[in-house]
């Protein structure tokens, strides 16, 4: 209880009555905007309900009124934009993960279900298969029909919005994190140089063009030559990975590979899988024979999506591990990790069909192990060097100045870098103890790799990185 009593109110520096007064003044104009939104939502078929539109409109009224009152009491508009965009980033990323879990979960489940159906029961030859399961305190019986039912049910569940919502939220994240910060998040600090506008245009062209290329290959390569399609697709994956790491910053390159794969997956659902399902439903309603080729294509694309999932999931978490995207041969690490993921997925796909290829998982594990060794050779080499081999004694004041001017403009309680209102990920370097507490992070991101500063916005030199390395190897002494 004492802990809660000691909590400080967040508005202790504000005149609450002044905030409320400005809120009431902003309310009439906000209400007018809410009325416009209320009727504007009629264009969406899913929002015809007055109750839905009322709640949404009221939410916007409150958001607009509070924002206006904050601006009127003196909060800078740039500050409002930064704070709102950061929270929007958080919400969209959260939604992206939720939708992605729902999509991948249903994909994995139906893949497992289709391979686990009981198809040899002589008493149920009228079915393509059935399955019994127990979950949530009850028994479930699932049946797959050989053809459409005589009468379609009133409610037929489709699995498509999970895919669409995942792609849409991912694209919004791409805009918020990369397009709005293209100069710092997308551009390389050496080698091939692009302008922010060019980088964004290339990104959009890659997302669109990759689908047309992939779809063209799928249609041109015959169904009985799937191995050729896999080989061609893998070669293109390697080329795209290499190309993107040469034109974009390392994190942006990884994310764009993931965005391309995610686009292929969502477009497979939108352009192939759902149209095939609509053809089945329409044929059943009209008592016609469905186009079986559409169903075959949909099944193939569904299998493609199934194998795409683990590489995409790795890319989603890769931003937390700079030793992957920040490595010298980062494109090769991405390719090899993807191979390990695809092998793992292949093992479970075969296992679901009761085909036990026991060599696959150990092979994937060995691939990961040797990749770890290969990618860490430079770190092992540095570790072998004797501290005394450097004749230079780096003074902490020199290190602190490097960190202050190259890192501390963002990583501080009160950042001075334009557009940064709070330290990224809460990491600050204001004091010597702050630096020591984050010494492993500094070494990983600014010494072992050149991930930070992003795009080298603050102009840190190789000589300064070397001084940081020597100081750390000499014991990270803050008293010299």
C-alpha positions in Angstrom: 0.0 0.0 0.0 2.9 2.4 0.8 4.1 2.0 -2.8 0.9 3.2 -4.2 0.7 6.1 -1.7 4.1 7.3 -2.9 3.1 7.3 -6.6 3.4 10.8 -8.0 0.5 12.2 -10.0 1.4 12.7 -13.7 -0.2 16.1 -13.8 1.6 17.7 -10.9 3.2 20.3 -13.2 -0.1 21.3 -14.8 -3.0 23.5 -13.8 -5.7 20.9 -13.9 -8.5 23.5 -14.0 -6.8 25.1 -17.0 -6.7 21.8 -18.8 -10.4 21.1 -18.1 -11.3 24.7 -19.2 -9.5 24.2 -22.5 -11.1 20.8 -22.9 -14.6 22.3 -22.6 -13.7 25.0 -25.0 -12.5 22.5 -27.6 -15.5 20.2 -27.1 -18.0 22.0 -29.5 -15.7 21.9 -32.5 -14.7 18.3 -31.6 -18.4 17.3 -31.4 -18.9 18.8 -34.9 -16.0 16.6 -36.2 -17.6 13.6 -34.4 -20.9 14.2 -36.2 -19.1 14.2 -39.5 -17.3 11.0 -38.6 -20.6 9.4 -37.5 -22.3 9.9 -40.9 -19.0 9.3 -42.8 -18.8 5.8 -41.4 -21.9 4.9 -43.3 -19.7 4.2 -46.3 -18.5 1.0 -44.6 -20.9 -1.9 -44.8 -19.7 -3.4 -41.5 -20.3 -0.2 -39.6 -24.0 0.4 -40.5 -25.0 -0.1 -36.8 -25.7 3.2 -35.1 -24.2 1.8 -31.9 -20.8 1.1 -33.5 -20.7 4.5 -35.2 -21.7 6.3 -32.0 -18.9 4.7 -30.0 -16.3 5.3 -32.7 -17.4 9.0 -33.1 -17.4 9.6 -29.3 -13.9 8.2 -29.1 -12.7 10.6 -31.8 -14.5 13.5 -30.1 -12.6 12.8 -26.9 -9.3 12.4 -28.7 -9.7 15.6 -30.7 -10.8 17.6 -27.6 -8.0 16.4 -25.4 -5.4 17.0 -28.1 -6.7 20.5 -28.7 -6.7 21.3 -25.0 -3.1 20.1 -24.6 -2.1 22.3 -27.6 -3.9 25.3 -26.1 -2.1 25.1 -22.8 1.2 25.3 -24.6 2.3 21.8 -25.5 4.4 22.0 -28.7 2.8 20.5 -31.8 6.0 18.7 -32.7 6.0 17.1 -29.2 2.4 16.0 -29.7 3.3 14.5 -33.1 6.3 12.6 -31.6 4.3 11.2 -28.6 1.3 10.3 -30.6 3.3 8.6 -33.3 5.3 6.6 -30.8 2.1 5.3 -29.2 0.6 4.7 -32.6 3.7 2.7 -33.4 3.2 0.6 -30.2 -0.5 0.0 -30.9 0.1 -1.0 -34.6 3.0 -3.3 -33.7 0.9 -4.9 -31.1 -2.0 -5.4 -33.5 0.4 -6.7 -36.2 1.6 -9.4 -33.8 -2.0 -10.3 -32.7 -3.2 -10.6 -36.3 0.0 -12.5 -37.3 -0.5 -15.0 -34.5 -4.1 -15.5 -35.5 -3.2 -16.0 -39.2 -0.2 -18.2 -38.7 -2.1 -20.2 -36.0 -4.9 -21.0 -38.3 -2.5 -21.8 -41.1 -0.6 -24.3 -38.9 -3.8 -25.7 -37.5 -5.5 -26.4 -40.9 -2.2 -27.8 -42.3 -2.0 -30.2 -39.3 -5.8 -30.9 -39.5 -5.7 -31.9 -43.2 -2.8 -34.3 -42.6 -4.4 -35.9 -39.5 -7.8 -36.7 -40.8 -8.9 -40.3 -40.6 -9.5 -41.4 -44.1 -9.4 -45.3 -43.9 -12.5 -45.9 -41.8 -14.8 -48.1 -44.0 -17.9 -46.8 -42.1 -17.3 -43.3 -43.3 -16.5 -43.6 -47.0 -18.9 -40.8 -47.7 -16.4 -38.4 -46.1 -13.0 -37.2 -47.3 -11.9 -37.6 -43.6 -12.8 -36.9 -40.0 -11.0 -36.3 -36.7 -11.9 -36.5 -33.0 -10.2 -34.1 -30.6 -10.6 -32.9 -27.0 -10.1 -29.3 -26.0 -11.4 -26.7 -23.5 -13.3 -29.3 -21.5 -15.2 -30.9 -24.5 -15.0 -33.3 -27.4 -15.0 -32.1 -31.0 -15.7 -34.0 -34.2 -14.5 -32.4 -37.4 -15.5 -33.7 -40.8 -14.2 -32.9 -44.3 -16.7 -33.5 -47.0 -15.8 -35.0 -50.4 -17.8 -32.3 -52.1 -20.1 -29.4 -51.2 -23.1 -30.1 -48.9 -26.5 -30.4 -50.5 -27.6 -27.2 -48.8 -25.0 -24.6 -47.7 -25.2 -23.5 -44.1 -26.4 -20.0 -43.2 -23.1 -19.2 -41.5 -19.9 -20.2 -43.3 -16.6 -19.2 -41.7 -13.9 -17.8 -43.9 -10.3 -17.3 -42.8 -9.1 -14.3 -44.7 -9.2 -11.2 -42.5 -6.3 -12.5 -40.3 -4.1 -12.3 -43.4 -5.4 -9.0 -44.6 -5.1 -7.3 -41.2 -1.6 -8.7 -40.7 -0.4 -7.2 -44.0 -2.2 -3.9 -43.5 -0.8 -3.4 -40.0 2.7 -4.5 -41.2 2.6 -2.0 -44.0 1.4 0.8 -41.6 4.4 -0.1 -39.4 6.7 0.1 -42.5 5.4 3.6 -43.1 5.6 4.7 -39.4 9.1 3.3 -38.7 10.9 3.4 -42.0 9.1 5.7 -44.5 8.7 8.6 -42.0 12.3 8.2 -40.9 13.8 7.1 -44.2 17.0 9.2 -43.8 17.9 7.5 -40.5 16.2 4.1 -40.8 16.6 3.1 -44.4 19.7 4.6 -45.8 23.2 3.1 -45.6 26.0 5.0 -44.0 28.5 3.8 -46.6 28.6 2.2 -50.0 25.7 2.7 -52.3 23.9 6.0 -51.5 20.1 6.7 -52.0 17.9 9.7 -51.3 15.0 9.0 -48.8 12.5 9.5 -51.6 14.3 7.0 -53.9 14.6 4.5 -51.1 10.8 4.6 -50.5 10.0 4.3 -54.2 12.3 1.3 -54.5 10.6 -0.2 -51.4 7.1 0.1 -52.9 8.2 -1.2 -56.3 9.8 -4.2 -54.7 6.6 -5.0 -52.7 4.5 -4.8 -55.8 7.0 -6.3 -58.3 7.9 -9.3 -56.2 4.3 -10.4 -56.2 4.0 -10.2 -60.0 7.3 -12.0 -60.5 6.3 -14.8 -58.0 2.8 -15.2 -59.4 4.2 -15.3 -63.0 6.7 -18.1 -62.0 3.9 -20.1 -60.2 1.7 -20.0 -63.2 4.4 -20.7 -65.8 6.1 -23.6 -63.9 3.9 -26.7 -64.2 2.5 -28.4 -61.1 4.7 -31.5 -61.6 7.8 -29.3 -61.6 7.5 -27.9 -58.1 11.2 -28.6 -57.3 12.2 -26.2 -60.1 9.8 -23.6 -58.6 11.4 -24.1 -55.2 14.9 -23.8 -56.6 14.1 -20.7 -58.7 12.4 -19.1 -55.7 15.3 -19.8 -53.4 17.8 -18.3 -55.9 15.6 -15.2 -56.1 15.4 -15.0 -52.3 19.2 -15.1 -52.0 19.5 -12.4 -54.7 16.9 -10.1 -53.0 18.5 -10.6 -49.6 22.0 -9.6 -51.0 20.6 -6.7 -53.1 18.7 -5.2 -50.2 21.6 -5.3 -47.8 23.6 -3.4 -50.4 21.1 -0.5 -50.9 19.5 -0.3 -47.4 20.7 -0.1 -43.9 20.9 -3.5 -42.3 17.8 -3.4 -40.2 15.8 -2.0 -43.1 17.1 -4.7 -45.5 16.0 -7.5 -43.2 12.6 -5.9 -42.6 12.1 -5.5 -46.4 12.9 -9.1 -47.1 10.2 -9.9 -44.5 7.8 -7.4 -46.0 8.3 -9.0 -49.5 7.5 -12.5 -48.1 4.6 -11.2 -46.1 3.2 -9.5 -49.3 3.5 -12.8 -51.2 1.6 -14.6 -48.4 -1.2 -12.0 -48.1 -1.5 -11.8 -51.9 -1.7 -15.6 -52.1 -4.7 -15.4 -49.8 -6.3 -12.4 -51.6 -5.6 -13.4 -55.2 -5.6 -17.2 -55.2 -6.9 -18.9 -52.1 -10.0 -16.8 -51.4 -11.1 -16.7 -55.1 -10.8 -20.5 -55.2 -13.0 -20.8 -52.1 -15.5 -18.4 -53.6 -15.6 -20.6 -56.7 -16.4 -23.6 -54.6 -19.2 -21.8 -52.7 -20.6 -20.3 -55.9 -20.6 -23.7 -57.7 -22.3 -25.3 -54.7 -25.0 -22.6 -54.7 -25.6 -23.0 -58.4 -25.3 -26.8 -58.5 -22.4 -26.6 -60.9 -19.0 -28.3 -61.1 -16.2 -26.2 -59.5 -13.0 -25.3 -61.3 -10.7 -27.9 -59.8 -7.6 -26.1 -61.1 -8.4 -23.1 -58.9 -8.5 -25.5 -55.9 -5.2 -27.1 -56.8 -3.5 -23.7 -57.2 -5.0 -22.6 -53.8 -3.6 -25.7 -52.1 -0.2 -25.1 -53.6 -0.1 -21.4 -52.5 -1.3 -22.5 -49.0 1.7 -24.8 -48.8 4.0 -22.0 -49.9 2.6 -19.8 -47.2 3.2 -22.6 -44.7 6.9 -22.7 -45.5 7.2 -18.9 -45.6 6.1 -18.5 -42.0 9.2 -19.4 -40.0 11.6 -17.1 -42.0 9.1 -14.3 -41.6 8.8 -14.9 -37.9 12.6 -14.8 -37.6 12.7 -11.4 -39.4 10.0 -10.1 -37.1 12.2 -10.7 -34.0 15.6 -10.1 -35.7 15.6 -6.4 -34.8 16.3 -7.4 -31.2 19.5 -9.2 -32.2 22.0 -6.9 -34.0 24.5 -9.7 -34.3 22.4 -11.0 -37.1 21.4 -8.0 -39.2 24.5 -6.1 -38.2 27.0 -8.7 -39.2 29.4 -8.3 -42.2 27.7 -11.0 -44.2 24.2 -10.3 -42.8 22.5 -11.4 -46.0 24.1 -14.8 -45.7 23.0 -15.1 -42.1 19.5 -14.4 -43.2 19.6 -17.0 -45.9 21.0 -19.7 -43.7 18.7 -19.0 -40.8 15.8 -19.2 -43.3 17.0 -22.6 -44.5 17.0 -23.8 -40.9 13.5 -22.5 -40.4 12.2 -24.1 -43.6 13.8 -27.4 -42.7 12.1 -27.3 -39.3 8.7 -26.5 -40.9 9.3 -29.4 -43.4 10.0 -31.8 -40.6 6.7 -31.0 -38.9 4.8 -31.1 -42.1 6.1 -34.6 -42.8 5.5 -35.6 -39.2 1.9 -34.6 -39.5 1.7 -37.0 -42.4 3.3 -39.7 -40.2 6.5 -39.5 -42.2 9.3 -39.4 -39.7 12.5 -38.0 -41.2 14.6 -37.9 -38.0 17.7 -36.4 -39.7 15.9 -33.0 -40.5 15.8 -31.4 -37.0 19.4 -32.3 -36.0 20.5 -30.9 -39.4 18.7 -27.7 -38.8 20.3 -27.5 -35.3 23.7 -28.1 -36.7 23.1 -25.4 -39.4 22.3 -22.9 -36.6 25.3 -24.0 -34.5 27.9 -23.6 -37.3 26.3 -20.3 -38.4 26.8 -19.1 -34.8 30.5 -20.1 -34.9 31.0 -18.6 -38.4 29.3 -15.3 -37.6 31.3 -15.0 -34.3 34.8 -15.5 -35.7 35.6 -11.8 -35.6 34.5 -11.7 -31.9 36.6 -14.7 -31.0 39.5 -13.1 -32.8 39.2 -9.9 -30.8 38.8 -11.9 -27.6 42.2 -13.6 -28.2 44.0 -10.3 -28.4 46.0 -9.4 -25.3 44.9 -6.2 -23.6 48.6 -5.3 -23.3 49.0 -5.5 -27.0 47.6 -2.0 -27.3 50.1 0.7 -26.3 47.4 3.3 -26.2 45.7 3.9 -22.8 42.2 5.3 -23.5 41.0 7.8 -20.9 37.4 7.6 -19.7 36.9 11.3 -20.3 37.6 10.7 -24.0 35.2 7.7 -24.0 32.5 9.7 -22.3 32.8 12.5 -24.8 32.4 10.0 -27.7 29.3 8.5 -26.1 27.9 12.0 -25.2 28.2 13.4 -28.7 27.7 10.2 -30.8 25.1 8.4 -28.7 23.9 10.7 -25.9 22.0 13.1 -28.2 19.3 10.4 -28.3 20.1 8.2 -25.3 19.6 10.8 -22.6 16.9 11.8 -20.1 16.4 14.9 -22.2 17.5 14.1 -25.8 18.7 16.9 -28.0 18.4 15.2 -31.3 15.6 16.7 -33.4 12.4 14.6 -33.3 13.5 12.5 -30.3 11.5 13.2 -27.2 12.5 10.2 -25.1 15.5 7.8 -25.1 14.9 4.9 -27.5 14.1 1.7 -25.5 14.7 3.7 -22.3 18.5 3.4 -22.7 20.4 6.5 -21.3 24.1 7.3 -21.1 24.0 10.4 -18.9 26.4 9.2 -16.2 29.4 6.9 -15.9 27.2 4.3 -14.1 24.7 4.5 -17.0 27.5 3.7 -19.4 28.8 0.8 -17.3 25.3 -0.6 -17.0 24.9 -0.7 -20.7 28.5 -1.7 -21.6 27.5 -5.0 -23.3 24.9 -3.1 -25.4 27.5 -0.5 -26.5 30.0 -3.2 -27.4 27.4 -5.2 -29.4 25.9 -2.3 -31.3 28.7 0.2 -31.7 31.9 -1.9 -31.5 31.2 -5.4 -32.7 28.9 -4.0 -35.4 28.1 -0.5 -36.8 24.3 -0.7 -36.1 24.4 2.4 -33.8 24.1 5.2 -34.4 21.5 4.3 -37.1 22.7 5.4 -40.5 25.6 7.0 -38.6 23.6 10.2 -38.2 25.9 11.6 -35.6 29.1 10.8 -37.6 30.9 8.4 -35.3 34.3 7.5 -36.9 36.1 4.2 -37.1 38.8 5.6 -34.9 36.2 6.4 -32.2 34.7 2.9 -32.4 38.3 1.6 -32.0 38.8 3.7 -28.9 35.6 2.3 -27.4 36.8 -1.2 -28.1 40.3 -0.6 -26.5 38.7 1.0 -23.4 36.3 -1.9 -23.0 39.2 -4.5 -23.4 41.3 -2.6 -20.9 38.6 -3.1 -18.3 36.2 -0.2 -18.9 37.8 1.8 -16.1 35.9 5.0 -15.3 38.5 6.3 -12.9 41.5 6.8 -15.2 
